[in-house]
Amino acid sequence: MCGVCSDDFQTGELLRRLPCRHAFHATCIDPWLTKKCARCPLCRTNCTPSRLKSPGFPLGKPRAIVSPSHSIDERGYSPESTRNMSAII
């Protein structure tokens, strides 16, 4: 579920994962970070551009796509990401 709009993630939607590993709809989190607050809406991790490690974030293309083979729990985590911190959902 997206922590900004509270909608569940659907297959094929573009997501953005923050450095804290929380995932959101890219269309929800990008305006949040650029116009409202430069912190994760769930855990308040600083997401200012100087703190982000992903190239082009937050203005780059969303890197993750939800697919039937990858699940995301209610906190925005995929089981794979908790095992391998470099995994992308």
PyMOL Python script that loads the backbone (N, CA, C, O; Angstrom):
from pymol import cmd

cmd.read_pdbstr("""\
ATOM      1  N   MET A   1       0.842  -1.178   0.000  1.00  0.00           N
ATOM      2  CA  MET A   1       0.000   0.000   0.000  1.00  0.00           C
ATOM      3  C   MET A   1       0.891   1.247   0.000  1.00  0.00           C
ATOM      4  O   MET A   1       1.899   1.309   0.704  1.00  0.00           O
ATOM      5  N   CYS A   2       0.507   2.206  -0.782  1.00  0.00           N
ATOM      6  CA  CYS A   2       1.236   3.467  -0.870  1.00  0.00           C
ATOM      7  C   CYS A   2       0.949   4.302   0.374  1.00  0.00           C
ATOM      8  O   CYS A   2      -0.210   4.529   0.721  1.00  0.00           O
ATOM      9  N   GLY A   3       1.995   4.753   1.037  1.00  0.00           N
ATOM     10  CA  GLY A   3       1.850   5.544   2.254  1.00  0.00           C
ATOM     11  C   GLY A   3       1.387   6.967   2.013  1.00  0.00           C
ATOM     12  O   GLY A   3       1.090   7.685   2.968  1.00  0.00           O
ATOM     13  N   VAL A   4       1.318   7.393   0.763  1.00  0.00           N
ATOM     14  CA  VAL A   4       0.840   8.742   0.459  1.00  0.00           C
ATOM     15  C   VAL A   4      -0.649   8.718   0.134  1.00  0.00           C
ATOM     16  O   VAL A   4      -1.422   9.474   0.723  1.00  0.00           O
ATOM     17  N   CYS A   5      -1.062   7.857  -0.800  1.00  0.00           N
ATOM     18  CA  CYS A   5      -2.468   7.837  -1.223  1.00  0.00           C
ATOM     19  C   CYS A   5      -3.285   6.731  -0.559  1.00  0.00           C
ATOM     20  O   CYS A   5      -4.512   6.734  -0.653  1.00  0.00           O
ATOM     21  N   SER A   6      -2.633   5.796   0.103  1.00  0.00           N
ATOM     22  CA  SER A   6      -3.267   4.660   0.794  1.00  0.00           C
ATOM     23  C   SER A   6      -3.890   3.634  -0.142  1.00  0.00           C
ATOM     24  O   SER A   6      -4.645   2.773   0.311  1.00  0.00           O
ATOM     25  N   ASP A   7      -3.593   3.705  -1.439  1.00  0.00           N
ATOM     26  CA  ASP A   7      -4.078   2.690  -2.377  1.00  0.00           C
ATOM     27  C   ASP A   7      -3.097   1.523  -2.410  1.00  0.00           C
ATOM     28  O   ASP A   7      -1.894   1.699  -2.216  1.00  0.00           O
ATOM     29  N   ASP A   8      -3.631   0.330  -2.658  1.00  0.00           N
ATOM     30  CA  ASP A   8      -2.779  -0.845  -2.801  1.00  0.00           C
ATOM     31  C   ASP A   8      -2.005  -0.756  -4.109  1.00  0.00           C
ATOM     32  O   ASP A   8      -2.482  -0.173  -5.082  1.00  0.00           O
ATOM     33  N   PHE A   9      -0.810  -1.335  -4.126  1.00  0.00           N
ATOM     34  CA  PHE A   9      -0.033  -1.416  -5.351  1.00  0.00           C
ATOM     35  C   PHE A   9      -0.674  -2.450  -6.266  1.00  0.00           C
ATOM     36  O   PHE A   9      -1.110  -3.508  -5.814  1.00  0.00           O
ATOM     37  N   GLN A  10      -0.726  -2.134  -7.548  1.00  0.00           N
ATOM     38  CA  GLN A  10      -1.294  -3.024  -8.549  1.00  0.00           C
ATOM     39  C   GLN A  10      -0.197  -3.455  -9.517  1.00  0.00           C
ATOM     40  O   GLN A  10       0.795  -2.752  -9.707  1.00  0.00           O
ATOM     41  N   THR A  11      -0.393  -4.616 -10.119  1.00  0.00           N
ATOM     42  CA  THR A  11       0.551  -5.124 -11.107  1.00  0.00           C
ATOM     43  C   THR A  11       0.771  -4.090 -12.204  1.00  0.00           C
ATOM     44  O   THR A  11      -0.180  -3.525 -12.745  1.00  0.00           O
ATOM     45  N   GLY A  12       2.036  -3.852 -12.522  1.00  0.00           N
ATOM     46  CA  GLY A  12       2.391  -2.944 -13.598  1.00  0.00           C
ATOM     47  C   GLY A  12       2.574  -1.493 -13.196  1.00  0.00           C
ATOM     48  O   GLY A  12       3.006  -0.686 -14.019  1.00  0.00           O
ATOM     49  N   GLU A  13       2.256  -1.130 -11.947  1.00  0.00           N
ATOM     50  CA  GLU A  13       2.421   0.256 -11.519  1.00  0.00           C
ATOM     51  C   GLU A  13       3.888   0.592 -11.289  1.00  0.00           C
ATOM     52  O   GLU A  13       4.668  -0.246 -10.838  1.00  0.00           O
ATOM     53  N   LEU A  14       4.247   1.816 -11.603  1.00  0.00           N
ATOM     54  CA  LEU A  14       5.607   2.282 -11.379  1.00  0.00           C
ATOM     55  C   LEU A  14       5.740   2.762  -9.941  1.00  0.00           C
ATOM     56  O   LEU A  14       4.931   3.549  -9.448  1.00  0.00           O
ATOM     57  N   LEU A  15       6.772   2.271  -9.288  1.00  0.00           N
ATOM     58  CA  LEU A  15       7.014   2.618  -7.892  1.00  0.00           C
ATOM     59  C   LEU A  15       8.369   3.275  -7.743  1.00  0.00           C
ATOM     60  O   LEU A  15       9.243   3.134  -8.599  1.00  0.00           O
ATOM     61  N   ARG A  16       8.534   3.991  -6.648  1.00  0.00           N
ATOM     62  CA  ARG A  16       9.840   4.540  -6.298  1.00  0.00           C
ATOM     63  C   ARG A  16      10.172   4.064  -4.891  1.00  0.00           C
ATOM     64  O   ARG A  16       9.354   4.161  -3.976  1.00  0.00           O
ATOM     65  N   ARG A  17      11.393   3.546  -4.736  1.00  0.00           N
ATOM     66  CA  ARG A  17      11.859   3.099  -3.426  1.00  0.00           C
ATOM     67  C   ARG A  17      12.820   4.149  -2.881  1.00  0.00           C
ATOM     68  O   ARG A  17      13.749   4.568  -3.571  1.00  0.00           O
ATOM     69  N   LEU A  18      12.594   4.567  -1.656  1.00  0.00           N
ATOM     70  CA  LEU A  18      13.447   5.554  -0.998  1.00  0.00           C
ATOM     71  C   LEU A  18      14.636   4.857  -0.340  1.00  0.00           C
ATOM     72  O   LEU A  18      14.641   3.632  -0.219  1.00  0.00           O
ATOM     73  N   PRO A  19      15.636   5.614   0.082  1.00  0.00           N
ATOM     74  CA  PRO A  19      16.805   5.005   0.736  1.00  0.00           C
ATOM     75  C   PRO A  19      16.443   4.175   1.968  1.00  0.00           C
ATOM     76  O   PRO A  19      17.168   3.245   2.322  1.00  0.00           O
ATOM     77  N   CYS A  20      15.337   4.502   2.616  1.00  0.00           N
ATOM     78  CA  CYS A  20      14.891   3.749   3.793  1.00  0.00           C
ATOM     79  C   CYS A  20      14.229   2.434   3.401  1.00  0.00           C
ATOM     80  O   CYS A  20      13.841   1.654   4.270  1.00  0.00           O
ATOM     81  N   ARG A  21      14.098   2.184   2.114  1.00  0.00           N
ATOM     82  CA  ARG A  21      13.538   0.956   1.539  1.00  0.00           C
ATOM     83  C   ARG A  21      12.013   0.973   1.459  1.00  0.00           C
ATOM     84  O   ARG A  21      11.432  -0.028   1.040  1.00  0.00           O
ATOM     85  N   HIS A  22      11.339   2.050   1.835  1.00  0.00           N
ATOM     86  CA  HIS A  22       9.894   2.137   1.662  1.00  0.00           C
ATOM     87  C   HIS A  22       9.589   2.425   0.194  1.00  0.00           C
ATOM     88  O   HIS A  22      10.305   3.189  -0.454  1.00  0.00           O
ATOM     89  N   ALA A  23       8.534   1.817  -0.326  1.00  0.00           N
ATOM     90  CA  ALA A  23       8.138   1.993  -1.725  1.00  0.00           C
ATOM     91  C   ALA A  23       6.809   2.738  -1.790  1.00  0.00           C
ATOM     92  O   ALA A  23       5.933   2.553  -0.946  1.00  0.00           O
ATOM     93  N   PHE A  24       6.678   3.585  -2.813  1.00  0.00           N
ATOM     94  CA  PHE A  24       5.478   4.389  -3.031  1.00  0.00           C
ATOM     95  C   PHE A  24       5.207   4.455  -4.521  1.00  0.00           C
ATOM     96  O   PHE A  24       6.094   4.186  -5.331  1.00  0.00           O
ATOM     97  N   HIS A  25       3.963   4.819  -4.891  1.00  0.00           N
ATOM     98  CA  HIS A  25       3.708   5.148  -6.290  1.00  0.00           C
ATOM     99  C   HIS A  25       4.605   6.339  -6.627  1.00  0.00           C
ATOM    100  O   HIS A  25       4.681   7.300  -5.861  1.00  0.00           O
ATOM    101  N   ALA A  26       5.273   6.273  -7.759  1.00  0.00           N
ATOM    102  CA  ALA A  26       6.149   7.381  -8.160  1.00  0.00           C
ATOM    103  C   ALA A  26       5.352   8.674  -8.304  1.00  0.00           C
ATOM    104  O   ALA A  26       5.843   9.748  -7.957  1.00  0.00           O
ATOM    105  N   THR A  27       4.132   8.575  -8.812  1.00  0.00           N
ATOM    106  CA  THR A  27       3.307   9.771  -9.008  1.00  0.00           C
ATOM    107  C   THR A  27       2.834  10.375  -7.690  1.00  0.00           C
ATOM    108  O   THR A  27       2.414  11.531  -7.655  1.00  0.00           O
ATOM    109  N   CYS A  28       2.898   9.616  -6.622  1.00  0.00           N
ATOM    110  CA  CYS A  28       2.526  10.128  -5.293  1.00  0.00           C
ATOM    111  C   CYS A  28       3.730  10.695  -4.552  1.00  0.00           C
ATOM    112  O   CYS A  28       3.661  11.791  -3.995  1.00  0.00           O
ATOM    113  N   ILE A  29       4.832   9.953  -4.545  1.00  0.00           N
ATOM    114  CA  ILE A  29       5.972  10.338  -3.710  1.00  0.00           C
ATOM    115  C   ILE A  29       6.797  11.469  -4.328  1.00  0.00           C
ATOM    116  O   ILE A  29       7.366  12.272  -3.590  1.00  0.00           O
ATOM    117  N   ASP A  30       6.877  11.555  -5.649  1.00  0.00           N
ATOM    118  CA  ASP A  30       7.687  12.614  -6.254  1.00  0.00           C
ATOM    119  C   ASP A  30       7.188  14.009  -5.858  1.00  0.00           C
ATOM    120  O   ASP A  30       7.996  14.830  -5.424  1.00  0.00           O
ATOM    121  N   PRO A  31       5.887  14.308  -5.990  1.00  0.00           N
ATOM    122  CA  PRO A  31       5.415  15.623  -5.534  1.00  0.00           C
ATOM    123  C   PRO A  31       5.576  15.804  -4.016  1.00  0.00           C
ATOM    124  O   PRO A  31       5.866  16.905  -3.548  1.00  0.00           O
ATOM    125  N   TRP A  32       5.388  14.733  -3.260  1.00  0.00           N
ATOM    126  CA  TRP A  32       5.568  14.807  -1.804  1.00  0.00           C
ATOM    127  C   TRP A  32       6.986  15.285  -1.481  1.00  0.00           C
ATOM    128  O   TRP A  32       7.173  16.205  -0.686  1.00  0.00           O
ATOM    129  N   LEU A  33       7.971  14.654  -2.103  1.00  0.00           N
ATOM    130  CA  LEU A  33       9.367  14.977  -1.801  1.00  0.00           C
ATOM    131  C   LEU A  33       9.786  16.344  -2.327  1.00  0.00           C
ATOM    132  O   LEU A  33      10.581  17.035  -1.690  1.00  0.00           O
ATOM    133  N   THR A  34       9.261  16.739  -3.477  1.00  0.00           N
ATOM    134  CA  THR A  34       9.718  17.983  -4.089  1.00  0.00           C
ATOM    135  C   THR A  34       8.924  19.209  -3.659  1.00  0.00           C
ATOM    136  O   THR A  34       9.448  20.322  -3.696  1.00  0.00           O
ATOM    137  N   LYS A  35       7.665  19.026  -3.250  1.00  0.00           N
ATOM    138  CA  LYS A  35       6.836  20.189  -2.920  1.00  0.00           C
ATOM    139  C   LYS A  35       6.373  20.241  -1.473  1.00  0.00           C
ATOM    140  O   LYS A  35       6.108  21.322  -0.946  1.00  0.00           O
ATOM    141  N   LYS A  36       6.274  19.095  -0.830  1.00  0.00           N
ATOM    142  CA  LYS A  36       5.732  19.084   0.527  1.00  0.00           C
ATOM    143  C   LYS A  36       6.820  18.913   1.576  1.00  0.00           C
ATOM    144  O   LYS A  36       7.023  19.791   2.414  1.00  0.00           O
ATOM    145  N   CYS A  37       7.514  17.792   1.532  1.00  0.00           N
ATOM    146  CA  CYS A  37       8.494  17.478   2.572  1.00  0.00           C
ATOM    147  C   CYS A  37       9.526  16.513   2.002  1.00  0.00           C
ATOM    148  O   CYS A  37       9.160  15.527   1.362  1.00  0.00           O
ATOM    149  N   ALA A  38      10.793  16.779   2.222  1.00  0.00           N
ATOM    150  CA  ALA A  38      11.860  15.928   1.684  1.00  0.00           C
ATOM    151  C   ALA A  38      12.203  14.795   2.640  1.00  0.00           C
ATOM    152  O   ALA A  38      13.374  14.457   2.815  1.00  0.00           O
ATOM    153  N   ARG A  39      11.183  14.212   3.255  1.00  0.00           N
ATOM    154  CA  ARG A  39      11.365  13.085   4.175  1.00  0.00           C
ATOM    155  C   ARG A  39      10.360  11.990   3.837  1.00  0.00           C
ATOM    156  O   ARG A  39       9.271  12.268   3.334  1.00  0.00           O
ATOM    157  N   CYS A  40      10.734  10.753   4.116  1.00  0.00           N
ATOM    158  CA  CYS A  40       9.819   9.629   3.906  1.00  0.00           C
ATOM    159  C   CYS A  40       8.566   9.861   4.748  1.00  0.00           C
ATOM    160  O   CYS A  40       8.676  10.164   5.936  1.00  0.00           O
ATOM    161  N   PRO A  41       7.377   9.723   4.155  1.00  0.00           N
ATOM    162  CA  PRO A  41       6.155   9.933   4.928  1.00  0.00           C
ATOM    163  C   PRO A  41       5.911   8.868   5.998  1.00  0.00           C
ATOM    164  O   PRO A  41       5.102   9.082   6.900  1.00  0.00           O
ATOM    165  N   LEU A  42       6.593   7.733   5.913  1.00  0.00           N
ATOM    166  CA  LEU A  42       6.388   6.674   6.902  1.00  0.00           C
ATOM    167  C   LEU A  42       7.374   6.726   8.056  1.00  0.00           C
ATOM    168  O   LEU A  42       6.976   6.606   9.215  1.00  0.00           O
ATOM    169  N   CYS A  43       8.651   6.902   7.759  1.00  0.00           N
ATOM    170  CA  CYS A  43       9.659   6.833   8.826  1.00  0.00           C
ATOM    171  C   CYS A  43      10.428   8.137   9.023  1.00  0.00           C
ATOM    172  O   CYS A  43      11.254   8.238   9.930  1.00  0.00           O
ATOM    173  N   ARG A  44      10.158   9.140   8.175  1.00  0.00           N
ATOM    174  CA  ARG A  44      10.778  10.466   8.275  1.00  0.00           C
ATOM    175  C   ARG A  44      12.266  10.495   7.924  1.00  0.00           C
ATOM    176  O   ARG A  44      12.956  11.451   8.277  1.00  0.00           O
ATOM    177  N   THR A  45      12.773   9.469   7.239  1.00  0.00           N
ATOM    178  CA  THR A  45      14.161   9.479   6.780  1.00  0.00           C
ATOM    179  C   THR A  45      14.375  10.658   5.836  1.00  0.00           C
ATOM    180  O   THR A  45      13.536  10.934   4.978  1.00  0.00           O
ATOM    181  N   ASN A  46      15.493  11.347   5.995  1.00  0.00           N
ATOM    182  CA  ASN A  46      15.836  12.477   5.144  1.00  0.00           C
ATOM    183  C   ASN A  46      16.057  11.990   3.715  1.00  0.00           C
ATOM    184  O   ASN A  46      16.875  11.101   3.480  1.00  0.00           O
ATOM    185  N   CYS A  47      15.336  12.566   2.767  1.00  0.00           N
ATOM    186  CA  CYS A  47      15.440  12.176   1.364  1.00  0.00           C
ATOM    187  C   CYS A  47      15.808  13.364   0.490  1.00  0.00           C
ATOM    188  O   CYS A  47      15.425  13.408  -0.679  1.00  0.00           O
ATOM    189  N   THR A  48      16.544  14.328   1.032  1.00  0.00           N
ATOM    190  CA  THR A  48      17.003  15.447   0.220  1.00  0.00           C
ATOM    191  C   THR A  48      17.964  14.911  -0.834  1.00  0.00           C
ATOM    192  O   THR A  48      18.619  13.895  -0.603  1.00  0.00           O
ATOM    193  N   PRO A  49      18.062  15.571  -1.981  1.00  0.00           N
ATOM    194  CA  PRO A  49      18.905  15.045  -3.064  1.00  0.00           C
ATOM    195  C   PRO A  49      20.323  14.691  -2.638  1.00  0.00           C
ATOM    196  O   PRO A  49      20.881  13.715  -3.141  1.00  0.00           O
ATOM    197  N   SER A  50      20.920  15.446  -1.737  1.00  0.00           N
ATOM    198  CA  SER A  50      22.287  15.137  -1.310  1.00  0.00           C
ATOM    199  C   SER A  50      22.362  13.854  -0.498  1.00  0.00           C
ATOM    200  O   SER A  50      23.438  13.267  -0.378  1.00  0.00           O
ATOM    201  N   ARG A  51      21.237  13.402   0.067  1.00  0.00           N
ATOM    202  CA  ARG A  51      21.206  12.183   0.868  1.00  0.00           C
ATOM    203  C   ARG A  51      20.826  10.952   0.050  1.00  0.00           C
ATOM    204  O   ARG A  51      20.932   9.828   0.540  1.00  0.00           O
ATOM    205  N   LEU A  52      20.389  11.152  -1.183  1.00  0.00           N
ATOM    206  CA  LEU A  52      19.926  10.040  -2.009  1.00  0.00           C
ATOM    207  C   LEU A  52      21.083   9.435  -2.768  1.00  0.00           C
ATOM    208  O   LEU A  52      21.943  10.146  -3.288  1.00  0.00           O
ATOM    209  N   LYS A  53      21.096   8.115  -2.828  1.00  0.00           N
ATOM    210  CA  LYS A  53      22.178   7.408  -3.501  1.00  0.00           C
ATOM    211  C   LYS A  53      21.780   6.939  -4.890  1.00  0.00           C
ATOM    212  O   LYS A  53      22.649   6.628  -5.704  1.00  0.00           O
ATOM    213  N   SER A  54      20.474   6.880  -5.181  1.00  0.00           N
ATOM    214  CA  SER A  54      20.021   6.422  -6.489  1.00  0.00           C
ATOM    215  C   SER A  54      20.255   7.523  -7.513  1.00  0.00           C
ATOM    216  O   SER A  54      19.845   8.660  -7.282  1.00  0.00           O
ATOM    217  N   PRO A  55      20.908   7.220  -8.651  1.00  0.00           N
ATOM    218  CA  PRO A  55      21.149   8.247  -9.659  1.00  0.00           C
ATOM    219  C   PRO A  55      19.836   8.825 -10.173  1.00  0.00           C
ATOM    220  O   PRO A  55      18.897   8.086 -10.468  1.00  0.00           O
ATOM    221  N   GLY A  56      19.779  10.123 -10.275  1.00  0.00           N
ATOM    222  CA  GLY A  56      18.616  10.778 -10.845  1.00  0.00           C
ATOM    223  C   GLY A  56      17.420  10.886  -9.929  1.00  0.00           C
ATOM    224  O   GLY A  56      16.381  11.386 -10.359  1.00  0.00           O
ATOM    225  N   PHE A  57      17.509  10.456  -8.723  1.00  0.00           N
ATOM    226  CA  PHE A  57      16.364  10.494  -7.815  1.00  0.00           C
ATOM    227  C   PHE A  57      16.231  11.880  -7.231  1.00  0.00           C
ATOM    228  O   PHE A  57      17.270  12.453  -6.901  1.00  0.00           O
ATOM    229  N   PRO A  58      15.087  12.474  -7.070  1.00  0.00           N
ATOM    230  CA  PRO A  58      13.771  11.948  -7.366  1.00  0.00           C
ATOM    231  C   PRO A  58      13.269  12.275  -8.767  1.00  0.00           C
ATOM    232  O   PRO A  58      12.133  11.934  -9.096  1.00  0.00           O
ATOM    233  N   LEU A  59      14.076  12.923  -9.599  1.00  0.00           N
ATOM    234  CA  LEU A  59      13.590  13.326 -10.903  1.00  0.00           C
ATOM    235  C   LEU A  59      13.789  12.275 -11.982  1.00  0.00           C
ATOM    236  O   LEU A  59      13.250  12.412 -13.080  1.00  0.00           O
ATOM    237  N   GLY A  60      14.547  11.237 -11.696  1.00  0.00           N
ATOM    238  CA  GLY A  60      14.769  10.172 -12.663  1.00  0.00           C
ATOM    239  C   GLY A  60      13.537   9.298 -12.820  1.00  0.00           C
ATOM    240  O   GLY A  60      12.540   9.467 -12.117  1.00  0.00           O
ATOM    241  N   LYS A  61      13.623   8.371 -13.746  1.00  0.00           N
ATOM    242  CA  LYS A  61      12.512   7.450 -13.963  1.00  0.00           C
ATOM    243  C   LYS A  61      12.360   6.522 -12.770  1.00  0.00           C
ATOM    244  O   LYS A  61      13.356   6.108 -12.177  1.00  0.00           O
ATOM    245  N   PRO A  62      11.122   6.188 -12.410  1.00  0.00           N
ATOM    246  CA  PRO A  62      10.926   5.190 -11.354  1.00  0.00           C
ATOM    247  C   PRO A  62      11.600   3.894 -11.760  1.00  0.00           C
ATOM    248  O   PRO A  62      11.558   3.507 -12.928  1.00  0.00           O
ATOM    249  N   ARG A  63      12.222   3.220 -10.801  1.00  0.00           N
ATOM    250  CA  ARG A  63      13.030   2.046 -11.110  1.00  0.00           C
ATOM    251  C   ARG A  63      12.301   0.732 -10.898  1.00  0.00           C
ATOM    252  O   ARG A  63      12.774  -0.307 -11.360  1.00  0.00           O
ATOM    253  N   ALA A  64      11.193   0.744 -10.231  1.00  0.00           N
ATOM    254  CA  ALA A  64      10.573  -0.520  -9.848  1.00  0.00           C
ATOM    255  C   ALA A  64       9.195  -0.660 -10.469  1.00  0.00           C
ATOM    256  O   ALA A  64       8.462   0.314 -10.639  1.00  0.00           O
ATOM    257  N   ILE A  65       8.868  -1.887 -10.799  1.00  0.00           N
ATOM    258  CA  ILE A  65       7.544  -2.209 -11.312  1.00  0.00           C
ATOM    259  C   ILE A  65       7.008  -3.371 -10.498  1.00  0.00           C
ATOM    260  O   ILE A  65       7.694  -4.375 -10.310  1.00  0.00           O
ATOM    261  N   VAL A  66       5.790  -3.236 -10.017  1.00  0.00           N
ATOM    262  CA  VAL A  66       5.177  -4.335  -9.280  1.00  0.00           C
ATOM    263  C   VAL A  66       4.774  -5.399 -10.277  1.00  0.00           C
ATOM    264  O   VAL A  66       4.114  -5.106 -11.274  1.00  0.00           O
ATOM    265  N   SER A  67       5.162  -6.617 -10.015  1.00  0.00           N
ATOM    266  CA  SER A  67       4.776  -7.724 -10.880  1.00  0.00           C
ATOM    267  C   SER A  67       4.253  -8.859 -10.018  1.00  0.00           C
ATOM    268  O   SER A  67       4.513  -8.890  -8.815  1.00  0.00           O
ATOM    269  N   PRO A  68       3.518  -9.793 -10.612  1.00  0.00           N
ATOM    270  CA  PRO A  68       2.973 -10.894  -9.823  1.00  0.00           C
ATOM    271  C   PRO A  68       4.044 -11.704  -9.101  1.00  0.00           C
ATOM    272  O   PRO A  68       3.750 -12.344  -8.092  1.00  0.00           O
ATOM    273  N   SER A  69       5.275 -11.689  -9.595  1.00  0.00           N
ATOM    274  CA  SER A  69       6.318 -12.498  -8.969  1.00  0.00           C
ATOM    275  C   SER A  69       6.968 -11.797  -7.782  1.00  0.00           C
ATOM    276  O   SER A  69       7.773 -12.407  -7.078  1.00  0.00           O
ATOM    277  N   HIS A  70       6.635 -10.529  -7.546  1.00  0.00           N
ATOM    278  CA  HIS A  70       7.203  -9.783  -6.430  1.00  0.00           C
ATOM    279  C   HIS A  70       6.074  -9.198  -5.591  1.00  0.00           C
ATOM    280  O   HIS A  70       5.181  -8.539  -6.124  1.00  0.00           O
ATOM    281  N   SER A  71       6.107  -9.430  -4.317  1.00  0.00           N
ATOM    282  CA  SER A  71       5.060  -8.908  -3.455  1.00  0.00           C
ATOM    283  C   SER A  71       5.605  -7.789  -2.582  1.00  0.00           C
ATOM    284  O   SER A  71       6.808  -7.702  -2.334  1.00  0.00           O
ATOM    285  N   ILE A  72       4.697  -6.936  -2.121  1.00  0.00           N
ATOM    286  CA  ILE A  72       5.057  -5.837  -1.233  1.00  0.00           C
ATOM    287  C   ILE A  72       4.099  -5.882  -0.058  1.00  0.00           C
ATOM    288  O   ILE A  72       2.887  -5.989  -0.241  1.00  0.00           O
ATOM    289  N   ASP A  73       4.644  -5.801   1.149  1.00  0.00           N
ATOM    290  CA  ASP A  73       3.767  -5.837   2.317  1.00  0.00           C
ATOM    291  C   ASP A  73       3.226  -4.444   2.623  1.00  0.00           C
ATOM    292  O   ASP A  73       3.544  -3.482   1.923  1.00  0.00           O
ATOM    293  N   GLU A  74       2.408  -4.337   3.669  1.00  0.00           N
ATOM    294  CA  GLU A  74       1.746  -3.086   4.004  1.00  0.00           C
ATOM    295  C   GLU A  74       2.711  -1.967   4.395  1.00  0.00           C
ATOM    296  O   GLU A  74       2.316  -0.801   4.408  1.00  0.00           O
ATOM    297  N   ARG A  75       3.951  -2.287   4.710  1.00  0.00           N
ATOM    298  CA  ARG A  75       4.943  -1.269   5.058  1.00  0.00           C
ATOM    299  C   ARG A  75       5.699  -0.783   3.834  1.00  0.00           C
ATOM    300  O   ARG A  75       6.531   0.116   3.952  1.00  0.00           O
ATOM    301  N   GLY A  76       5.435  -1.355   2.653  1.00  0.00           N
ATOM    302  CA  GLY A  76       6.145  -0.960   1.447  1.00  0.00           C
ATOM    303  C   GLY A  76       7.406  -1.756   1.205  1.00  0.00           C
ATOM    304  O   GLY A  76       8.229  -1.367   0.377  1.00  0.00           O
ATOM    305  N   TYR A  77       7.579  -2.871   1.913  1.00  0.00           N
ATOM    306  CA  TYR A  77       8.755  -3.718   1.755  1.00  0.00           C
ATOM    307  C   TYR A  77       8.410  -4.947   0.937  1.00  0.00           C
ATOM    308  O   TYR A  77       7.306  -5.481   1.038  1.00  0.00           O
ATOM    309  N   SER A  78       9.353  -5.393   0.130  1.00  0.00           N
ATOM    310  CA  SER A  78       9.197  -6.683  -0.526  1.00  0.00           C
ATOM    311  C   SER A  78      10.024  -7.687   0.263  1.00  0.00           C
ATOM    312  O   SER A  78      11.051  -7.315   0.830  1.00  0.00           O
ATOM    313  N   PRO A  79       9.606  -8.953   0.317  1.00  0.00           N
ATOM    314  CA  PRO A  79      10.397  -9.952   1.052  1.00  0.00           C
ATOM    315  C   PRO A  79      11.826 -10.038   0.539  1.00  0.00           C
ATOM    316  O   PRO A  79      12.754 -10.274   1.313  1.00  0.00           O
ATOM    317  N   GLU A  80      12.008  -9.847  -0.769  1.00  0.00           N
ATOM    318  CA  GLU A  80      13.345  -9.923  -1.340  1.00  0.00           C
ATOM    319  C   GLU A  80      14.240  -8.805  -0.820  1.00  0.00           C
ATOM    320  O   GLU A  80      15.436  -9.013  -0.615  1.00  0.00           O
ATOM    321  N   SER A  81      13.671  -7.620  -0.606  1.00  0.00           N
ATOM    322  CA  SER A  81      14.494  -6.480  -0.196  1.00  0.00           C
ATOM    323  C   SER A  81      15.005  -6.617   1.224  1.00  0.00           C
ATOM    324  O   SER A  81      16.028  -6.030   1.574  1.00  0.00           O
ATOM    325  N   THR A  82      14.311  -7.380   2.041  1.00  0.00           N
ATOM    326  CA  THR A  82      14.779  -7.541   3.414  1.00  0.00           C
ATOM    327  C   THR A  82      15.910  -8.556   3.488  1.00  0.00           C
ATOM    328  O   THR A  82      16.675  -8.568   4.451  1.00  0.00           O
ATOM    329  N   ARG A  83      16.018  -9.410   2.472  1.00  0.00           N
ATOM    330  CA  ARG A  83      17.116 -10.376   2.427  1.00  0.00           C
ATOM    331  C   ARG A  83      18.336  -9.791   1.739  1.00  0.00           C
ATOM    332  O   ARG A  83      19.468 -10.018   2.163  1.00  0.00           O
ATOM    333  N   ASN A  84      18.103  -9.049   0.693  1.00  0.00           N
ATOM    334  CA  ASN A  84      19.198  -8.498  -0.106  1.00  0.00           C
ATOM    335  C   ASN A  84      18.922  -7.013  -0.297  1.00  0.00           C
ATOM    336  O   ASN A  84      18.055  -6.638  -1.087  1.00  0.00           O
ATOM    337  N   MET A  85      19.640  -6.184   0.408  1.00  0.00           N
ATOM    338  CA  MET A  85      19.348  -4.762   0.406  1.00  0.00           C
ATOM    339  C   MET A  85      19.518  -4.112  -0.963  1.00  0.00           C
ATOM    340  O   MET A  85      19.055  -2.989  -1.157  1.00  0.00           O
ATOM    341  N   SER A  86      20.164  -4.776  -1.916  1.00  0.00           N
ATOM    342  CA  SER A  86      20.309  -4.194  -3.241  1.00  0.00           C
ATOM    343  C   SER A  86      19.206  -4.644  -4.191  1.00  0.00           C
ATOM    344  O   SER A  86      19.199  -4.244  -5.355  1.00  0.00           O
ATOM    345  N   ALA A  87      18.282  -5.460  -3.720  1.00  0.00           N
ATOM    346  CA  ALA A  87      17.199  -5.956  -4.574  1.00  0.00           C
ATOM    347  C   ALA A  87      16.248  -4.827  -4.927  1.00  0.00           C
ATOM    348  O   ALA A  87      16.035  -3.910  -4.134  1.00  0.00           O
ATOM    349  N   ILE A  88      15.683  -4.898  -6.110  1.00  0.00           N
ATOM    350  CA  ILE A  88      14.684  -3.944  -6.570  1.00  0.00           C
ATOM    351  C   ILE A  88      13.404  -4.712  -6.801  1.00  0.00           C
ATOM    352  O   ILE A  88      13.415  -5.776  -7.419  1.00  0.00           O
ATOM    353  N   ILE A  89      12.297  -4.177  -6.308  1.00  0.00           N
ATOM    354  CA  ILE A  89      11.025  -4.866  -6.486  1.00  0.00           C
ATOM    355  C   ILE A  89      10.538  -4.708  -7.904  1.00  0.00           C
ATOM    356  O   ILE A  89       9.475  -5.221  -8.253  1.00  0.00           O
TER     357      ILE A  89
END
""", "prot")
cmd.dss("prot")
cmd.show_as("cartoon", "prot")
cmd.util.cbc("prot")
cmd.orient("prot")
